[in-house]
Amino acid sequence: MKPYMVIFRDGAPQASIDAQIADIEGKGGKVTHKYNSSIMRGFAATIPDDHAQTLRAVSEGGKHEHIEYIEPDSEVRTQ
């Protein structure tokens, strides 16, 4: 399992976000942070590798109705 950020499109219903969280947790993943601001809506989670690949494939190129993108989560540092 690796950490990812799952970011949703503007206007994505909360029910869709909640469903993705439930699906990830049902597969053994864990949500570590939720984002709900005017800048972005989504969450950070550790996601099983096979499920992360599936989510990335279905959201790639704007294919998913509600997910804008999924990317590996990493620490950001300043000098």
Long-range contacts (C-beta under 8 A, 24 or more apart in sequence): 1-28, 1-29, 1-46, 1-47, 1-48, 1-49, 2-46, 2-47, 2-49, 2-52, 2-72, 3-32, 3-44, 3-45, 3-46, 3-47, 3-72, 3-73, 3-74, 4-44, 4-45, 4-46, 4-47, 4-52, 4-55, 4-70, 4-71, 4-72, 4-73, 5-42, 5-43, 5-44, 5-70, 5-71, 5-72, 5-73, 6-42, 6-43, 6-44, 6-45, 6-55, 6-67, 6-70, 7-35, 7-40, 7-41, 7-42, 7-67, 7-68, 7-69, 7-70, 7-71, 8-41, 8-42, 8-66, 8-67, 8-68, 9-65, 9-66, 9-67, 9-68, 10-41, 12-41, 12-66, 12-67, 13-66, 16-65, 16-66, 17-41, 17-42, 17-43, 17-66, 20-55, 20-67, 21-45, 23-51, 24-51, 27-51, 42-68, 44-73
